[in-house]
């Protein structure tokens, strides 16, 4: 009887999903600083703090999901079955990470849009005679 390759599969799966998560988070949150600075009107402290909180949540959510789906129920007795299971798991996790990336981008763009709308509203209110914003 051949020994099971499940443990080896876990040893391959974990570093791959950790590195994938790190790469996506690093790229996303390095580039999102511009959005945060715009959303918070150049207030560096709050923009960077919020960006860091988003990044922490991103790591927790995605690594938690990766650990949650880690279980391999089949007994892996050959390298082919191990490769097929790993490709399905890592592929599905990569798709999930892509969805989370676009969701975060949507949040950043939404925040930027709301900030612009508030700025326009403030400008309009300033031009109304007798308004408290006009003073």
DRENMI-732801 format. One record per residue: residue in three letters; chain; x, y, z of N, C-alpha, C in turn. Coordinates in steps of 0.1 Angstrom, whole numbers. Atoms other than C-alpha are relative to their C-alpha. Layout:
r residu:ALA chaine:A npx:X npy:Y npz:Z capx:X capy:Y capz:Z cpx:X cpy:Y cpz:Z
...
***
This chain:
r residu:UNK chaine:A npx:8 npy:-12 npz:0 capx:0 capy:0 capz:0 cpx:9 cpy:12 cpz:0
r residu:UNK chaine:A npx:-7 npy:-12 npz:1 capx:13 capy:34 capz:-10 cpx:-4 cpy:10 cpz:11
r residu:UNK chaine:A npx:4 npy:-10 npz:-10 capx:15 capy:62 capz:16 cpx:-8 cpy:11 cpz:-6
r residu:UNK chaine:A npx:8 npy:-11 npz:4 capx:-9 capy:90 capz:13 cpx:8 cpy:13 cpz:-3
r residu:UNK chaine:A npx:-6 npy:-13 npz:3 capx:2 capy:123 capz:-3 cpx:-7 cpy:12 cpz:5
r residu:UNK chaine:A npx:8 npy:-11 npz:-5 capx:-23 capy:144 capz:15 cpx:9 cpy:10 cpz:8
r residu:UNK chaine:A npx:-9 npy:-9 npz:-8 capx:3 capy:159 capz:39 cpx:9 cpy:8 cpz:-9
r residu:UNK chaine:A npx:-9 npy:-7 npz:10 capx:26 capy:168 capz:10 cpx:-9 cpy:10 cpz:-7
r residu:UNK chaine:A npx:9 npy:-9 npz:7 capx:-4 capy:184 capz:-7 cpx:-2 cpy:13 cpz:9
r residu:UNK chaine:A npx:2 npy:-12 npz:-10 capx:-10 capy:206 capz:24 cpx:13 cpy:8 cpz:0
r residu:UNK chaine:A npx:-13 npy:-7 npz:-1 capx:27 capy:215 capz:25 cpx:2 cpy:8 cpz:-13
r residu:UNK chaine:A npx:-1 npy:-8 npz:13 capx:24 capy:227 capz:-12 cpx:-11 cpy:11 cpz:0
r residu:UNK chaine:A npx:12 npy:-10 npz:0 capx:-11 capy:244 capz:-8 cpx:2 cpy:12 cpz:8
r residu:UNK chaine:A npx:-1 npy:-11 npz:-9 capx:-4 capy:265 capz:22 cpx:10 cpy:11 cpz:-5
r residu:UNK chaine:A npx:-9 npy:-11 npz:5 capx:27 capy:284 capz:9 cpx:-5 cpy:7 cpz:-12
r residu:UNK chaine:A npx:5 npy:-6 npz:13 capx:11 capy:289 capz:-25 cpx:-11 cpy:10 cpz:3
r residu:UNK chaine:A npx:11 npy:-9 npz:-3 capx:-21 capy:305 capz:-11 cpx:5 cpy:12 cpz:9
r residu:UNK chaine:A npx:-6 npy:-11 npz:-8 capx:-1 capy:326 capz:14 cpx:7 cpy:10 cpz:-9
r residu:UNK chaine:A npx:-7 npy:-9 npz:9 capx:21 capy:340 capz:-13 cpx:-9 cpy:7 cpz:-9
r residu:UNK chaine:A npx:10 npy:-6 npz:8 capx:-8 capy:346 capz:-36 cpx:-8 cpy:11 cpz:7
r residu:UNK chaine:A npx:7 npy:-10 npz:-8 capx:-27 capy:364 capz:-9 cpx:9 cpy:12 cpz:3
r residu:UNK chaine:A npx:-9 npy:-11 npz:-3 capx:4 capy:385 capz:0 cpx:2 cpy:8 cpz:-13
r residu:UNK chaine:A npx:-2 npy:-7 npz:12 capx:10 capy:394 capz:-36 cpx:-11 cpy:9 cpz:-4
r residu:UNK chaine:A npx:12 npy:-7 npz:4 capx:-25 capy:405 capz:-43 cpx:-2 cpy:12 cpz:10
r residu:UNK chaine:A npx:1 npy:-10 npz:-10 capx:-27 capy:424 capz:-10 cpx:11 cpy:11 cpz:-2
r residu:UNK chaine:A npx:-11 npy:-10 npz:1 capx:7 capy:441 capz:-15 cpx:-3 cpy:9 cpz:-12
r residu:UNK chaine:A npx:2 npy:-8 npz:13 capx:-2 capy:452 capz:-51 cpx:-12 cpy:9 cpz:2
r residu:UNK chaine:A npx:12 npy:-8 npz:-1 capx:-37 capy:464 capz:-42 cpx:2 cpy:11 cpz:10
r residu:UNK chaine:A npx:0 npy:-10 npz:-10 capx:-29 capy:483 capz:-10 cpx:12 cpy:10 cpz:-2
r residu:UNK chaine:A npx:-10 npy:-9 npz:4 capx:3 capy:498 capz:-24 cpx:-6 cpy:11 cpz:-9
r residu:UNK chaine:A npx:6 npy:-10 npz:10 capx:-17 capy:514 capz:-52 cpx:-13 cpy:7 cpz:5
r residu:UNK chaine:A npx:12 npy:-6 npz:-5 capx:-48 capy:522 capz:-31 cpx:3 cpy:12 cpz:9
r residu:UNK chaine:A npx:-3 npy:-12 npz:-8 capx:-30 capy:549 capz:-11 cpx:-4 cpy:12 cpz:-7
r residu:UNK chaine:A npx:4 npy:-11 npz:8 capx:-37 capy:573 capz:-39 cpx:-15 cpy:3 cpz:2
r residu:UNK chaine:A npx:15 npy:-1 npz:-1 capx:-75 capy:566 capz:-36 cpx:-3 cpy:5 cpz:15
r residu:UNK chaine:A npx:3 npy:-4 npz:-14 capx:-74 capy:569 capz:2 cpx:4 cpy:15 cpz:3
r residu:UNK chaine:A npx:-3 npy:-14 npz:-2 capx:-56 capy:602 capz:1 cpx:-10 cpy:10 cpz:-7
r residu:UNK chaine:A npx:11 npy:-8 npz:7 capx:-82 capy:615 capz:-24 cpx:-13 cpy:0 cpz:8
r residu:UNK chaine:A npx:13 npy:2 npz:-8 capx:-111 capy:602 capz:-3 cpx:1 cpy:9 cpz:13
r residu:UNK chaine:A npx:-1 npy:-7 npz:-13 capx:-97 capy:618 capz:29 cpx:7 cpy:13 cpz:-2
r residu:UNK chaine:A npx:-4 npy:-14 npz:3 capx:-87 capy:651 capz:12 cpx:15 cpy:2 cpz:4
r residu:UNK chaine:A npx:-15 npy:-2 npz:-3 capx:-49 capy:646 capz:16 cpx:4 cpy:-2 cpz:14
r residu:UNK chaine:A npx:-4 npy:2 npz:-14 capx:-51 capy:638 capz:53 cpx:7 cpy:-14 cpz:1
r residu:UNK chaine:A npx:-9 npy:12 npz:1 capx:-22 capy:613 capz:53 cpx:-2 cpy:-10 cpz:11
r residu:UNK chaine:A npx:1 npy:9 npz:-11 capx:-26 capy:599 capz:88 cpx:-13 cpy:-9 cpz:-1
r residu:UNK chaine:A npx:13 npy:8 npz:0 capx:-63 capy:588 capz:84 cpx:0 cpy:-8 cpz:-13
r residu:UNK chaine:A npx:0 npy:8 npz:12 capx:-58 capy:577 capz:48 cpx:9 cpy:-12 cpz:1
r residu:UNK chaine:A npx:-9 npy:12 npz:-2 capx:-28 capy:554 capz:56 cpx:-5 cpy:-9 cpz:11
r residu:UNK chaine:A npx:6 npy:9 npz:-11 capx:-45 capy:541 capz:88 cpx:-11 cpy:-8 cpz:-6
r residu:UNK chaine:A npx:11 npy:7 npz:6 capx:-76 capy:533 capz:69 cpx:4 cpy:-11 cpz:-10
r residu:UNK chaine:A npx:-6 npy:10 npz:10 capx:-56 capy:516 capz:41 cpx:6 cpy:-12 cpz:8
r residu:UNK chaine:A npx:-6 npy:11 npz:-8 capx:-38 capy:495 capz:68 cpx:-11 cpy:-9 cpz:5
r residu:UNK chaine:A npx:11 npy:8 npz:-5 capx:-71 capy:485 capz:83 cpx:-6 cpy:-9 cpz:-11
r residu:UNK chaine:A npx:6 npy:7 npz:12 capx:-85 capy:475 capz:49 cpx:10 cpy:-12 cpz:-3
r residu:UNK chaine:A npx:-9 npy:10 npz:3 capx:-53 capy:455 capz:43 cpx:0 cpy:-12 cpz:10
r residu:UNK chaine:A npx:1 npy:10 npz:-10 capx:-55 capy:437 capz:76 cpx:-13 cpy:-9 cpz:-1
r residu:UNK chaine:A npx:12 npy:7 npz:3 capx:-91 capy:428 capz:69 cpx:1 cpy:-9 cpz:-12
r residu:UNK chaine:A npx:-2 npy:8 npz:12 capx:-82 capy:416 capz:35 cpx:8 cpy:-13 cpz:3
r residu:UNK chaine:A npx:-8 npy:11 npz:-4 capx:-55 capy:393 capz:49 cpx:-8 cpy:-10 cpz:8
r residu:UNK chaine:A npx:8 npy:9 npz:-9 capx:-78 capy:379 capz:76 cpx:-11 cpy:-7 cpz:-8
r residu:UNK chaine:A npx:11 npy:6 npz:8 capx:-107 capy:373 capz:52 cpx:5 cpy:-11 cpz:-10
r residu:UNK chaine:A npx:-5 npy:9 npz:10 capx:-86 capy:357 capz:25 cpx:7 cpy:-12 cpz:5
r residu:UNK chaine:A npx:-7 npy:11 npz:-6 capx:-63 capy:336 capz:46 cpx:-9 cpy:-9 cpz:8
r residu:UNK chaine:A npx:10 npy:8 npz:-7 capx:-92 capy:325 capz:67 cpx:-8 cpy:-9 cpz:-10
r residu:UNK chaine:A npx:7 npy:8 npz:11 capx:-110 capy:314 capz:35 cpx:9 cpy:-11 cpz:-5
r residu:UNK chaine:A npx:-10 npy:10 npz:5 capx:-79 capy:296 capz:23 cpx:1 cpy:-12 cpz:10
r residu:UNK chaine:A npx:0 npy:10 npz:-10 capx:-77 capy:277 capz:55 cpx:-13 cpy:-8 cpz:1
r residu:UNK chaine:A npx:13 npy:7 npz:-1 capx:-114 capy:269 capz:55 cpx:-2 cpy:-10 cpz:-11
r residu:UNK chaine:A npx:1 npy:9 npz:11 capx:-112 capy:253 capz:21 cpx:11 cpy:-10 cpz:-2
r residu:UNK chaine:A npx:-12 npy:7 npz:1 capx:-79 capy:236 capz:27 cpx:-3 cpy:-16 cpz:1
r residu:UNK chaine:A npx:2 npy:14 npz:-3 capx:-94 capy:202 capz:37 cpx:-1 cpy:-8 cpz:-13
r residu:UNK chaine:A npx:0 npy:9 npz:12 capx:-87 capy:174 capz:11 cpx:-6 cpy:-13 cpz:5
r residu:UNK chaine:A npx:8 npy:11 npz:-5 capx:-113 capy:147 capz:16 cpx:5 cpy:-13 cpz:-7
r residu:UNK chaine:A npx:-4 npy:12 npz:7 capx:-99 capy:123 capz:-10 cpx:14 cpy:-5 cpz:5
r residu:UNK chaine:A npx:-13 npy:6 npz:-4 capx:-70 capy:99 capz:-2 cpx:9 cpy:1 cpz:-12
r residu:UNK chaine:A npx:-9 npy:-3 npz:11 capx:-42 capy:111 capz:-25 cpx:11 cpy:-11 cpz:0
r residu:UNK chaine:A npx:-10 npy:11 npz:0 capx:-22 capy:80 capz:-35 cpx:10 cpy:1 cpz:-12
r residu:UNK chaine:A npx:-10 npy:-2 npz:10 capx:-4 capy:92 capz:-66 cpx:1 cpy:15 cpz:-3
r residu:UNK chaine:A npx:-3 npy:-14 npz:2 capx:11 capy:125 capz:-78 cpx:-10 cpy:6 cpz:-10
r residu:UNK chaine:A npx:10 npy:-6 npz:9 capx:-15 capy:129 capz:-106 cpx:-12 cpy:5 cpz:8
r residu:UNK chaine:A npx:12 npy:-4 npz:-8 capx:-44 capy:130 capz:-82 cpx:3 cpy:12 cpz:9
r residu:UNK chaine:A npx:-4 npy:-11 npz:-8 capx:-25 capy:153 capz:-59 cpx:1 cpy:13 cpz:-8
r residu:UNK chaine:A npx:-1 npy:-12 npz:9 capx:-18 capy:177 capz:-88 cpx:-14 cpy:5 cpz:-4
r residu:UNK chaine:A npx:14 npy:-3 npz:4 capx:-54 capy:176 capz:-99 cpx:-8 cpy:7 cpz:11
r residu:UNK chaine:A npx:6 npy:-6 npz:-12 capx:-67 capy:184 capz:-64 cpx:5 cpy:13 cpz:3
r residu:UNK chaine:A npx:-6 npy:-13 npz:-2 capx:-42 capy:211 capz:-59 cpx:-3 cpy:11 cpz:-10
r residu:UNK chaine:A npx:3 npy:-10 npz:10 capx:-49 capy:228 capz:-92 cpx:-14 cpy:5 cpz:1
r residu:UNK chaine:A npx:14 npy:-4 npz:-2 capx:-86 capy:228 capz:-85 cpx:-1 cpy:9 cpz:12
r residu:UNK chaine:A npx:0 npy:-8 npz:-12 capx:-81 capy:242 capz:-50 cpx:6 cpy:14 cpz:-2
r residu:UNK chaine:A npx:-8 npy:-13 npz:2 capx:-55 capy:268 capz:-59 cpx:-7 cpy:8 cpz:-11
r residu:UNK chaine:A npx:7 npy:-7 npz:11 capx:-74 capy:277 capz:-91 cpx:-13 cpy:7 cpz:6
r residu:UNK chaine:A npx:12 npy:-6 npz:-6 capx:-106 capy:283 capz:-72 cpx:3 cpy:11 cpz:10
r residu:UNK chaine:A npx:-4 npy:-11 npz:-9 capx:-88 capy:303 capz:-45 cpx:5 cpy:12 cpz:-8
r residu:UNK chaine:A npx:-4 npy:-11 npz:9 capx:-72 capy:324 capz:-73 cpx:-12 cpy:8 cpz:-5
r residu:UNK chaine:A npx:12 npy:-7 npz:5 capx:-106 capy:332 capz:-88 cpx:-7 cpy:8 cpz:12
r residu:UNK chaine:A npx:6 npy:-7 npz:-11 capx:-119 capy:341 capz:-53 cpx:8 cpy:12 cpz:3
r residu:UNK chaine:A npx:-8 npy:-12 npz:-2 capx:-89 capy:364 capz:-48 cpx:-2 cpy:11 cpz:-10
r residu:UNK chaine:A npx:3 npy:-10 npz:10 capx:-96 capy:381 capz:-81 cpx:-13 cpy:7 cpz:2
r residu:UNK chaine:A npx:13 npy:-7 npz:-3 capx:-132 capy:387 capz:-71 cpx:2 cpy:9 cpz:12
r residu:UNK chaine:A npx:-3 npy:-9 npz:-11 capx:-120 capy:401 capz:-38 cpx:8 cpy:13 cpz:-4
r residu:UNK chaine:A npx:-8 npy:-12 npz:5 capx:-95 capy:424 capz:-56 cpx:-10 cpy:10 cpz:-7
r residu:UNK chaine:A npx:9 npy:-9 npz:6 capx:-123 capy:438 capz:-78 cpx:-10 cpy:6 cpz:9
r residu:UNK chaine:A npx:9 npy:-6 npz:-11 capx:-146 capy:442 capz:-48 cpx:6 cpy:11 cpz:7
r residu:UNK chaine:A npx:-7 npy:-11 npz:-7 capx:-120 capy:463 capz:-30 cpx:2 cpy:12 cpz:-10
r residu:UNK chaine:A npx:-1 npy:-11 npz:10 capx:-114 capy:483 capz:-62 cpx:-13 cpy:8 cpz:-1
r residu:UNK chaine:A npx:13 npy:-6 npz:1 capx:-151 capy:489 capz:-64 cpx:-2 cpy:9 cpz:13
r residu:UNK chaine:A npx:2 npy:-8 npz:-13 capx:-151 capy:501 capz:-27 cpx:8 cpy:13 cpz:-1
r residu:UNK chaine:A npx:-8 npy:-12 npz:1 capx:-122 capy:525 capz:-35 cpx:-6 cpy:10 cpz:-10
r residu:UNK chaine:A npx:6 npy:-9 npz:10 capx:-139 capy:539 capz:-66 cpx:-13 cpy:6 cpz:6
r residu:UNK chaine:A npx:13 npy:-4 npz:-6 capx:-172 capy:542 capz:-47 cpx:3 cpy:12 cpz:10
r residu:UNK chaine:A npx:-4 npy:-10 npz:-10 capx:-154 capy:561 capz:-19 cpx:4 cpy:13 cpz:-7
r residu:UNK chaine:A npx:-5 npy:-12 npz:7 capx:-138 capy:585 capz:-44 cpx:-12 cpy:7 cpz:-6
r residu:UNK chaine:A npx:12 npy:-6 npz:5 capx:-172 capy:591 capz:-61 cpx:-8 cpy:7 cpz:10
r residu:UNK chaine:A npx:7 npy:-7 npz:-11 capx:-189 capy:599 capz:-28 cpx:7 cpy:13 cpz:4
r residu:UNK chaine:A npx:-8 npy:-12 npz:-4 capx:-161 capy:623 capz:-19 cpx:-2 cpy:11 cpz:-10
r residu:UNK chaine:A npx:2 npy:-10 npz:11 capx:-165 capy:641 capz:-53 cpx:-14 cpy:6 cpz:1
r residu:UNK chaine:A npx:14 npy:-5 npz:-2 capx:-203 capy:643 capz:-48 cpx:-2 cpy:9 cpz:12
r residu:UNK chaine:A npx:1 npy:-9 npz:-12 capx:-200 capy:658 capz:-13 cpx:7 cpy:13 cpz:-3
r residu:UNK chaine:A npx:-7 npy:-12 npz:3 capx:-175 capy:683 capz:-26 cpx:-8 cpy:9 cpz:-9
r residu:UNK chaine:A npx:9 npy:-8 npz:9 capx:-199 capy:694 capz:-54 cpx:-12 cpy:6 cpz:8
r residu:UNK chaine:A npx:11 npy:-4 npz:-9 capx:-227 capy:696 capz:-28 cpx:4 cpy:12 cpz:9
r residu:UNK chaine:A npx:-5 npy:-11 npz:-9 capx:-206 capy:718 capz:-5 cpx:2 cpy:13 cpz:-9
r residu:UNK chaine:A npx:-2 npy:-12 npz:9 capx:-197 capy:741 capz:-35 cpx:-14 cpy:6 cpz:-3
r residu:UNK chaine:A npx:13 npy:-5 npz:3 capx:-234 capy:744 capz:-43 cpx:-6 cpy:8 cpz:12
r residu:UNK chaine:A npx:5 npy:-6 npz:-13 capx:-243 capy:752 capz:-7 cpx:7 cpy:13 cpz:3
r residu:UNK chaine:A npx:-7 npy:-13 npz:-3 capx:-217 capy:779 capz:-5 cpx:-5 cpy:11 cpz:-9
r residu:UNK chaine:A npx:6 npy:-10 npz:10 capx:-233 capy:797 capz:-35 cpx:-14 cpy:4 cpz:3
r residu:UNK chaine:A npx:14 npy:-3 npz:-3 capx:-267 capy:798 capz:-19 cpx:0 cpy:12 cpz:11
r residu:UNK chaine:A npx:0 npy:-11 npz:-9 capx:-273 capy:832 capz:-2 cpx:-7 cpy:-4 cpz:13
r residu:UNK chaine:A npx:6 npy:3 npz:-13 capx:-281 capy:829 capz:35 cpx:2 cpy:-14 cpz:5
r residu:UNK chaine:A npx:-3 npy:14 npz:-4 capx:-269 capy:793 capz:37 cpx:11 cpy:0 cpz:11
r residu:UNK chaine:A npx:-10 npy:1 npz:-11 capx:-249 capy:783 capz:68 cpx:14 cpy:-3 cpz:-6
r residu:UNK chaine:A npx:-13 npy:3 npz:6 capx:-222 capy:770 capz:44 cpx:6 cpy:12 cpz:-7
r residu:UNK chaine:A npx:-5 npy:-12 npz:7 capx:-219 capy:804 capz:27 cpx:9 cpy:9 cpz:8
r residu:UNK chaine:A npx:-8 npy:-9 npz:-9 capx:-204 capy:820 capz:57 cpx:14 cpy:-5 cpz:2
***
